Amino acid sequence: MPAAPARPPVRVRRLMADAQQLRAALNGSTTIEILDAAGDPPERYRLRYRIASLAPGDGKSTDPVPAHEHDVEVTLTSDYPRLAPVCRMLSPIFHPNIDTSTICVGDHWTAGERLVDLVVRIGEMLAFQAYNIRTPPNAPAAMWVDLHPDRLPTDPRDLRPANLG
């Protein structure tokens, strides 16, 4: 009797499930698009969000300017899913919880969270549907948000893909 094929390690199975769920949920989405997935199974994603948000101004004013396309990189490190993915912006953004090196998602991460839910949560952050001004890595953005709650959210749409299971 032939031996049963060896099952992939738990982390590899998780990466495979994440890739399948993410592709299925974002298939046909005009709001969030997978630009690139590196690895087999993928361990790094480049995503494009088409969401009304804010970018830093021209320097003449402290006010941000509207921005509608945002590229994000999500890296699933060797400690994933025990530790949160490393998420960073690839395009300019003005947000209290996002700086040039990181998107602060770690406070809310649990190993049981699906990658697709994290991807949606980043979109909600970009749309200013979710933010925290108490411990911001971007203090000027936090101050602006605190002074202009009437301008938020920048994009009120429900960002959860229709085919998100």
Backbone bond lengths (Angstrom), bond angles and torsions (degrees), N, CA, C in turn:
res aa  C-N    CA-C-N  psi(-1)  N-CA   C-N-CA  omega(-1)  CA-C   N-CA-C  phi
1 M - - - 1.452 - - 1.531 107.52 -
2 P 1.355 117.18 128.78 1.477 119.49 179.89 1.527 110.83 -68.82
3 A 1.303 113.97 147.08 1.474 119.80 178.88 1.519 109.71 -70.71
4 A 1.302 115.30 145.51 1.473 120.46 177.14 1.521 108.57 -66.01
5 P 1.324 116.17 142.47 1.478 118.01 178.40 1.530 110.60 -61.70
6 A 1.305 114.62 141.81 1.471 119.65 179.46 1.520 109.68 -66.31
7 R 1.330 115.18 136.65 1.463 119.60 176.96 1.518 108.84 -77.73
8 P 1.326 116.96 143.84 1.474 119.07 176.35 1.530 110.21 -62.78
9 P 1.317 117.31 156.06 1.476 120.15 176.89 1.537 110.79 -58.44
10 V 1.332 115.36 159.03 1.466 122.20 -176.69 1.528 110.91 -54.88
11 R 1.327 118.48 -46.27 1.463 120.98 -178.34 1.522 110.95 -61.00
12 V 1.329 117.87 -42.06 1.464 121.31 179.82 1.526 110.20 -64.50
13 R 1.328 116.44 -41.59 1.472 119.10 176.94 1.523 110.48 -61.50
14 R 1.318 116.82 -39.62 1.474 120.77 178.44 1.528 110.07 -63.91
15 L 1.329 117.63 -45.13 1.467 120.80 179.06 1.530 110.74 -61.01
16 M 1.322 116.51 -40.09 1.468 120.51 179.02 1.528 110.41 -64.88
17 A 1.328 116.64 -43.51 1.469 120.32 179.11 1.525 110.97 -64.85
18 D 1.338 116.49 -42.39 1.468 119.94 177.87 1.520 111.01 -58.68
19 A 1.331 116.77 -46.69 1.466 120.76 -178.43 1.522 110.81 -61.35
20 Q 1.320 116.65 -44.15 1.459 121.03 -179.74 1.533 111.08 -63.76
21 Q 1.336 117.12 -46.59 1.471 120.82 -179.63 1.522 111.13 -64.04
22 L 1.323 116.63 -42.60 1.465 120.65 -178.07 1.527 110.65 -64.65
23 R 1.319 116.93 -46.46 1.470 119.91 179.24 1.527 111.17 -62.44
24 A 1.322 116.63 -43.46 1.471 120.10 -179.35 1.524 111.34 -64.61
25 A 1.322 117.24 -43.74 1.470 120.94 -177.66 1.520 112.22 -68.06
26 L 1.337 116.62 -36.85 1.469 119.47 -175.11 1.523 113.20 -93.81
27 N 1.321 117.73 -2.56 1.456 121.32 179.75 1.530 109.61 -59.08
28 G 1.310 116.52 118.11 1.462 121.58 179.42 1.519 114.63 83.16
29 S 1.328 117.97 -0.25 1.468 120.32 179.95 1.524 110.47 -70.22
30 T 1.312 115.99 135.90 1.465 120.59 174.52 1.527 110.89 -97.40
31 T 1.329 116.70 -3.73 1.459 121.77 -176.94 1.525 112.35 -97.39
32 I 1.335 117.15 -43.55 1.458 122.34 -178.81 1.523 107.58 -128.53
33 E 1.329 115.60 128.08 1.464 121.16 -176.42 1.524 109.90 -129.81
34 I 1.327 116.25 138.79 1.466 121.21 172.70 1.521 106.73 -83.82
35 L 1.342 116.87 115.67 1.456 120.97 177.77 1.524 111.45 -84.61
36 D 1.348 115.50 -35.04 1.457 120.26 -175.94 1.522 108.66 -158.71
37 A 1.310 116.01 145.51 1.460 122.15 174.46 1.525 106.26 -134.27
38 A 1.331 117.18 117.46 1.462 121.86 -175.49 1.522 110.37 -105.91
39 G 1.318 115.33 131.68 1.451 121.92 178.76 1.514 110.85 108.52
40 D 1.335 115.70 162.82 1.454 121.39 179.01 1.516 108.71 -138.27
41 P 1.327 118.68 96.29 1.458 127.68 0.53 1.529 111.42 -72.66
42 P 1.329 117.12 161.37 1.468 120.30 -175.41 1.530 113.49 -59.90
43 E 1.338 114.30 138.24 1.461 121.98 174.12 1.525 111.32 -120.00
44 R 1.329 115.98 -5.93 1.469 119.97 177.11 1.521 108.40 -143.83
45 Y 1.323 113.61 132.70 1.461 121.33 179.47 1.517 109.60 -122.82
46 R 1.327 115.42 142.28 1.465 121.32 166.66 1.516 105.76 -112.63
47 L 1.328 115.21 125.89 1.456 121.58 -175.37 1.519 109.96 -121.59
48 R 1.309 116.02 149.14 1.466 120.95 173.18 1.520 108.37 -118.39
49 Y 1.333 113.77 127.97 1.459 121.60 177.80 1.527 107.81 -106.95
50 R 1.316 116.38 129.77 1.469 122.24 174.03 1.527 106.41 -107.56
51 I 1.321 113.88 83.28 1.456 122.56 -172.08 1.521 108.28 -138.22
52 A 1.315 117.84 136.87 1.466 121.01 175.74 1.529 108.62 -67.70
53 S 1.315 115.51 121.96 1.461 121.48 -179.31 1.519 108.23 -146.07
54 L 1.327 115.38 -156.76 1.465 121.14 -177.71 1.526 110.37 -131.38
55 A 1.326 114.85 146.80 1.463 122.17 174.62 1.523 107.44 -125.00
56 P 1.325 117.65 159.97 1.466 119.34 177.74 1.527 110.61 -57.75
57 G 1.317 115.29 146.01 1.464 120.83 178.49 1.519 111.63 -73.32
58 D 1.304 115.23 -171.10 1.458 121.69 -176.18 1.525 113.53 -82.73
59 G 1.321 118.02 2.62 1.456 121.24 179.82 1.515 113.51 94.53
60 K 1.315 117.67 -17.64 1.466 121.34 178.86 1.524 111.13 -79.38
61 S 1.327 115.57 -21.64 1.458 121.78 -178.58 1.526 108.34 -135.61
62 T 1.302 117.19 157.27 1.462 120.41 175.52 1.517 111.54 -83.63
63 D 1.334 116.57 -7.63 1.454 120.26 -179.74 1.525 111.04 -75.50
64 P 1.341 115.89 138.93 1.463 119.81 174.45 1.525 110.24 -76.06
65 V 1.317 115.47 171.25 1.463 121.95 178.24 1.529 108.90 -118.98
66 P 1.328 117.23 154.88 1.471 119.31 178.64 1.529 111.36 -63.07
67 A 1.311 115.35 145.62 1.467 122.77 174.85 1.526 107.05 -142.42
68 H 1.336 116.14 143.99 1.459 118.96 -172.79 1.524 114.80 -125.65
69 E 1.321 118.38 -9.43 1.463 121.71 175.57 1.512 108.79 -129.50
70 H 1.337 115.36 133.87 1.459 120.83 -174.26 1.516 109.04 -140.10
71 D 1.325 116.63 127.04 1.454 121.10 177.45 1.521 109.62 -102.70
72 V 1.324 115.11 137.18 1.457 123.32 -175.72 1.520 108.54 -131.98
73 E 1.327 115.93 143.18 1.465 121.36 172.79 1.522 108.24 -112.30
74 V 1.328 116.05 131.29 1.465 122.84 177.88 1.526 106.79 -120.56
75 T 1.342 115.82 119.31 1.460 121.39 -179.34 1.521 109.19 -114.06
76 L 1.313 115.42 128.33 1.457 122.22 178.22 1.531 106.97 -97.31
77 T 1.324 116.00 100.35 1.463 121.29 -174.95 1.523 111.13 -71.34
78 S 1.321 116.14 176.31 1.465 120.46 179.10 1.531 111.27 -65.18
79 D 1.332 118.72 -18.74 1.463 122.70 177.58 1.528 112.79 -88.70
80 Y 1.314 117.68 -2.57 1.453 122.39 177.88 1.523 108.83 -74.05
81 P 1.310 121.66 137.67 1.457 128.74 9.46 1.536 114.61 -94.20
82 R 1.332 116.63 3.20 1.470 118.17 179.52 1.518 110.05 -59.29
83 L 1.332 116.74 -41.60 1.467 121.79 176.40 1.524 109.33 -108.84
84 A 1.314 115.67 153.09 1.471 121.83 -178.60 1.520 111.06 -61.58
85 P 1.319 116.86 150.70 1.462 119.92 171.81 1.526 110.30 -59.31
86 V 1.315 115.86 155.21 1.464 121.84 174.27 1.522 106.30 -90.36
87 C 1.321 115.96 118.24 1.462 121.46 -175.01 1.522 108.62 -119.30
88 R 1.332 115.95 134.36 1.460 119.03 177.95 1.522 110.08 -146.01
89 M 1.324 113.43 149.98 1.462 120.95 178.01 1.522 109.40 -78.00
90 L 1.311 115.57 142.68 1.464 121.62 173.69 1.521 110.88 -108.76
91 S 1.314 116.58 -4.04 1.461 122.02 177.89 1.528 108.13 -130.43
92 P 1.335 117.13 157.40 1.472 119.93 -177.42 1.526 112.05 -62.21
93 I 1.317 115.31 140.09 1.464 121.00 -179.79 1.520 108.69 -146.33
94 F 1.315 116.31 151.09 1.465 123.75 177.56 1.516 106.18 -121.78
95 H 1.320 116.90 98.52 1.467 121.44 -175.99 1.520 108.38 -152.89
96 P 1.334 118.60 139.62 1.469 120.32 -177.48 1.529 114.21 -61.75
97 N 1.328 118.16 -28.58 1.455 121.35 -174.81 1.520 113.78 -105.08
98 I 1.337 115.68 15.08 1.458 120.71 -179.55 1.519 108.03 -134.60
99 D 1.337 116.25 126.36 1.467 119.87 172.58 1.525 107.79 -121.98
100 T 1.304 116.87 -170.42 1.465 119.78 -174.27 1.521 113.42 -67.34
101 S 1.335 118.19 -20.23 1.457 119.41 -175.80 1.527 114.50 -108.40
102 T 1.316 118.29 -17.68 1.459 117.90 -174.44 1.528 112.95 -156.40
103 I 1.318 114.11 153.89 1.456 123.04 168.22 1.523 104.62 -107.03
104 C 1.296 117.71 120.02 1.474 121.54 -174.74 1.517 110.62 -76.22
105 V 1.323 116.61 95.22 1.461 121.78 178.10 1.525 111.44 -115.52
106 G 1.315 117.69 -8.90 1.452 122.64 -171.87 1.510 115.71 -63.55
107 D 1.328 119.05 -31.32 1.459 121.17 -177.99 1.522 112.52 -62.33
108 H 1.312 117.13 -23.71 1.454 120.95 -174.49 1.524 112.71 -109.97
109 W 1.317 118.62 1.10 1.464 121.44 -172.22 1.522 111.91 -80.75
110 T 1.326 115.57 136.75 1.458 122.25 167.97 1.526 107.01 -130.92
111 A 1.320 117.05 150.96 1.469 121.39 -176.87 1.526 111.98 -59.56
112 G 1.325 117.54 -25.09 1.457 120.76 -179.88 1.515 114.54 -82.54
113 E 1.325 117.18 -7.23 1.467 119.93 -179.53 1.519 110.17 -70.46
114 R 1.308 115.21 140.46 1.459 119.93 178.37 1.526 109.63 -81.39
115 L 1.319 116.12 145.67 1.453 121.47 177.56 1.522 110.67 -58.94
116 V 1.311 117.67 -39.71 1.461 121.01 -179.12 1.531 110.79 -61.01
117 D 1.337 117.44 -35.90 1.464 120.00 178.22 1.527 110.86 -68.70
118 L 1.324 117.12 -36.78 1.463 120.73 175.85 1.528 110.51 -64.72
119 V 1.309 117.11 -41.63 1.472 121.36 178.98 1.529 110.10 -60.83
120 V 1.315 117.43 -41.44 1.468 121.24 177.18 1.526 109.59 -66.61
121 R 1.333 117.65 -41.96 1.465 120.63 -179.64 1.535 111.14 -61.79
122 I 1.322 118.05 -37.42 1.471 120.08 175.49 1.528 109.22 -61.40
123 G 1.317 117.31 -41.96 1.464 120.18 176.41 1.519 111.96 -60.36
124 E 1.324 116.76 -40.74 1.463 120.49 177.94 1.529 110.80 -65.14
125 M 1.318 116.44 -34.25 1.469 119.57 175.17 1.525 109.78 -66.15
126 L 1.321 117.35 -47.24 1.467 120.66 -179.54 1.532 110.78 -59.31
127 A 1.324 117.02 -34.41 1.470 122.11 -179.67 1.524 112.29 -82.47
128 F 1.332 117.53 1.78 1.462 123.16 -177.25 1.524 111.70 59.21
129 Q 1.324 115.79 31.83 1.458 120.79 169.83 1.525 109.32 -86.12
130 A 1.337 115.93 -18.86 1.468 122.38 179.16 1.517 108.59 -141.18
131 Y 1.322 115.45 129.32 1.462 120.88 175.82 1.518 108.82 -165.59
132 N 1.323 115.43 162.76 1.461 122.22 179.07 1.524 107.14 -135.09
133 I 1.321 116.75 119.18 1.473 119.41 -179.32 1.526 111.86 -100.16
134 R 1.343 117.31 3.91 1.475 119.25 -179.30 1.521 113.22 -78.89
135 T 1.325 118.34 -39.35 1.465 121.58 -178.31 1.535 109.58 -131.91
136 P 1.313 117.23 64.36 1.461 119.89 -172.20 1.531 113.11 -87.58
137 P 1.326 116.89 139.65 1.466 118.67 169.99 1.528 111.56 -75.31
138 N 1.339 117.12 -18.64 1.463 121.30 179.21 1.540 108.03 -116.62
139 A 1.330 115.47 86.38 1.471 121.12 -175.74 1.528 113.54 -61.45
140 P 1.345 119.88 -42.74 1.475 118.27 178.45 1.533 112.57 -59.53
141 A 1.332 116.89 -38.17 1.463 119.60 178.14 1.530 110.33 -67.51
142 A 1.325 116.83 -39.24 1.470 120.25 178.20 1.521 110.60 -62.07
143 M 1.315 117.01 -41.55 1.462 120.64 179.37 1.526 110.21 -64.52
144 W 1.325 116.53 -43.74 1.460 120.71 179.53 1.531 109.87 -61.36
145 V 1.326 117.16 -45.93 1.470 121.41 -179.90 1.524 110.35 -60.69
146 D 1.322 116.92 -42.66 1.461 121.34 -179.59 1.529 111.16 -62.31
147 L 1.328 116.97 -33.75 1.464 121.62 -178.29 1.532 113.82 -87.00
148 H 1.343 117.55 -13.80 1.474 120.50 -174.33 1.535 112.97 -130.99
149 P 1.319 119.34 48.26 1.469 119.45 -179.42 1.526 112.93 -62.70
150 D 1.334 117.22 -21.81 1.460 121.52 179.45 1.532 112.84 -69.57
151 R 1.332 117.41 -15.09 1.468 121.30 -179.77 1.535 112.21 -95.63
152 L 1.321 116.21 5.82 1.459 120.12 -174.02 1.526 110.35 -121.06
153 P 1.313 119.28 149.78 1.458 126.70 -0.92 1.526 110.87 -73.56
154 T 1.299 116.27 159.19 1.463 120.98 178.34 1.522 110.69 -77.74
155 D 1.326 116.40 -23.65 1.470 122.01 178.61 1.530 107.01 -141.89
156 P 1.328 118.02 105.25 1.470 120.33 -174.78 1.527 114.92 -84.03
157 R 1.324 118.10 0.10 1.470 120.37 -176.62 1.530 112.22 -62.22
158 D 1.315 116.07 152.08 1.455 122.04 169.91 1.531 105.69 -74.21
159 L 1.318 117.11 117.77 1.468 121.14 -173.10 1.514 113.41 -93.71
160 R 1.328 117.30 -0.62 1.470 119.47 178.61 1.533 108.69 -71.98
161 P 1.323 117.19 124.14 1.459 119.98 178.94 1.535 111.01 -57.61
162 A 1.326 116.05 143.84 1.455 121.39 -177.39 1.525 111.64 -60.69
163 N 1.334 117.16 -32.68 1.471 119.92 -177.23 1.523 112.15 -99.07
164 L 1.324 117.07 27.89 1.460 121.44 176.22 1.517 108.92 -81.76
165 G 1.330 115.51 115.66 1.464 120.17 -176.95 1.498 113.41 -86.29
